[in-house]
Amino acid sequence: MIGLELRRARQALGFPPVEKANDDGLLAVGGDLSPERLLVAYANGIFPWPSRHTPLLPWFCPSPRTVLIPGRISVSRSARKTMRRNPFTMTYDRAFAEVIRACATVPRDDGGTWITEAMIDGYIRLHELGFAHSVEAWNGDRLVGGLYGVSLGAAFFGESMFRLESEASKVALLTLLDQLEAWDFDLVDCQMMTPHVQRLGAVEWELERFQSELERTLGRETRRGPWARTKTNKTAMTATPAHIARCQPSTNDS
């Protein structure tokens, strides 16, 4: 499977063992954002997080790791009501470049953005290769929310999300989780805990468990290429509380 092949290429791409990450999760600095390096990084639970404070590219592998399990989420009554209203037209992979550029404009605590032009170019290339995907929320012909991330095996690695209208990013994430459950995905890597994913029932796994689960799910076939909505289990609209950013919304959607 391509996911396991990429995982085995860690040393060849110069990444240290993930156990070498410091207390903040920083594992390495340097390198580029080529498709090969990005895919090998994700296959090993590593992700880039550029900083305006250094010209070198930082790579992180934090522990504990925040994950959502499709089919085992907690959805509030108000969120279920919103989903039943179908307030937006939802699509996949229709406007990836627009989504990532919109995510780059989301205000951050330090006034900057970690989604640099190099990041945008790198992930657009991953999208063209069929590994990076977006979910879009539309009001008519206007893009009002969405998210993007990377998929390998039966894992989705969430990167960022945005909204221009109330609840658009929340609906995008719930739509994705519902679809991933229908496709029998194992996990969504949210990287770090945020109030939003915590309310959805996100859990934290220590490094050893995360890496074990990641290796297992990479042994499954990668759903590569443009995604399209298929019949789902409607989990996002019917789920009851259960224990199951950069999956990080721009506001406190709940």
N, C-alpha and C positions, 0 to 999 in steps of 0.2 A: 504494500500500500504506500502511496506517495507520502502520506504523513509520517510513517515510520522511516522511510528513506531520508526524508528531510531531517528528522530527529537525529539520525545517526551521523549527519554531516556537521554537527555542532563544532567539533574540534577543528575540522578542516576550515571552517569559517572564522576561527580565532576566538570563539566564545569560551570563557572559562567554565568549569563545572558550576552549576547553578547554586550549589552549596556555598560557593565563595562570595555570594552577595553580602553586602554589609547590612547593618541593622535597618537602614532606610530602603533596602532592596536594590541599591546600585550594584551592578555586577561588572560592568565594563564601560569604557568610553572609546570613541573612535569608530572607524568604519564608515560605511555609506548606507544608503537606503535602496540598494538594488533589490529587485524581486527575490533573488536567491537568498540574500542575507535576511530579508524580512521573513521569508517563509521558514528558513532554518530557525530563526529566532522564535517565532510563534510555536513551532513544533517542539521547542524546548521550554515553553512557558516564559519566554523573554520578550520584552517589548521596548521600543524606543520611546524616549520622552525628552525631546529637545528642551533646552533651557536657554533663555537669552543671556544668562550669566556665564556661559561658556561656549566657545566655538566648536568644541568637541561634542560628538553625539553620545549622550548617555543611554545605556541599556539597563533595564531594570528586571528584576525577578523577585518581587516582594513576598514575604511570608509573615502572617497568613495571607491567603489568597481568597478573594471574594468571588463566589460563584452563585449563579441561579440555576436551578434544575427545572427544565421545561416540564410542565405537568404537575409541579409541586410548588406552586406559587400562592401567595396570599393576595387576593384582589379585593379592594374595599367595595362597599356597596355603591358608592358614588362612581367608582371606576367602572363597575359592571353596568351601571346605568348609562354612562357615557358610551361604552362599547355598543350597547344595544341601540343607541340612537344613530350609530354609524355617521358621525359628524363629518368625516373626511373620506375622500376616495384614497384608498391605499394601494400602493404599487411597490414592486421590487425592481431594483437595478434599472430604473427608468431615467434617473437623473443623478448618478453617482457623483459626478464632478460638482454639481450644484450643491449637493448635500454636504460634501466635505468642505467646500468653501464657506458654506453657511455656518458649519460648526466652527470654523476658524475665526468667525466674527463674534462668537459668544464671549461676553465679558468674563475675564478671569480675575482672581483675587489680586494678582500682581500687575494687572493692567495689560498683560501681554497675551500671547497665545503660544501653545506648544505645537500647533499645527502650522508649521512653516511651509514655505513654497516647496522646499525639498520633500517634505512629508506629503504634501498634496500630490506632487508629481509621482512619488513612489507608490502611493496607494492607488492612484489612477491606473498606473501600470499593472498593479496587482489585480485591479478590477478588469482590465482588458484581458488578463490571463485567466480570469474566471475564479479567482480566489477571494477577492474582496467584494462585498455586497452592501447595498443600501436598501433601506426601507423609506418610502416617501409618503407623506401625508399631503393631500391636495385639497384646496378649496377652489373648486372650479379648475381653472388652468394655472392657479397660483400655488407654488410650493410653500407650505406653511409649517412644515416640521419634518423631522426624519432622523435617521441614525445610520451609522456605517460601521463595518467591522470586517474581520477576516474569518474564513471558514476552512478548517482542515479536519478530516475525519468526521466524527459526529460532535465536534466542538465548534462553537462560535465565539470569537474573541471580540468583544465589544470595544469600540474605540471612543466614539463621541456621539452626541445627539444635540439637536437644537429645536427650538420652536419659535414661530412668529405669531401663532395664535394659541390661546389657552388650550391646554391638554393635548396639543398636537404631538409632542414628543412622547407623552405617556401612551397615547394610542398607538404610536409607532412601535414602542417597545412591547406592549401587550400583544399587538398583532404579530410581531416577530416571535414572541414566546409561544403563542398559539400554533404558529406554523411549524416551529422547530419541534414542538411536541408531536405534531402529526407526522413529521419526518423521522421521529424517534431519535432526536439528538440527545446527547447525554448531558451536556452542560453549556452554560454561557459564562465565559470568563469576564467578570466585571473589574478585575484587577484589584480595586480597593473599595472598601465599604463607603457608601454615601447614604444619606437619609432616604433617598428615593428607592434604591434597590433593597435597603433594609426593610422598608415597608412591604416590599414584594416578597419577603421571606428569604433573602440572600443569606448564605451561610459562609463561614470562613473555614478554610482548610489549611492546615499546616503544610509546609513545603513537600514533605514526603508523600502525604496523601494526594496532594494536587498533582504531583509529578506521576504518581502511579496511575491515577485516573486518566490523566492526559495521555500517557503512553497507551493505555488500554483503548481509549476512544480513537486514537490515531490509527489503530489497526482496522478501523472501518473505512468504507469507501468515502472519498471526498465528493460532495455534491458540487461539482465544478461547473462553471459557465453561468450564464444569466439565469437568475431565479424567477419563478413565476408563482403566484398564489395558487394553492391547490386546496382541496377540501380539508378543513381542519376540524378539530374536536371542540372548538368554541370554548376552550379552557379559560381564556381570559375573561369570558363573560359569565362563567358559572362557578369558577373556583371559590372555595371557601377557605378560611384561614388555615394554613398548614405550615409546618417548619420545613422548609425545603433545604473618572469614572471614567476612570474615565467613562463607564456607561453613565455618564453624568449629564443630567438635564440642565438647561440654562436657567430654570426656575424651580421652585419647590412644588412641582406638580405632585398631586397625591391621589 
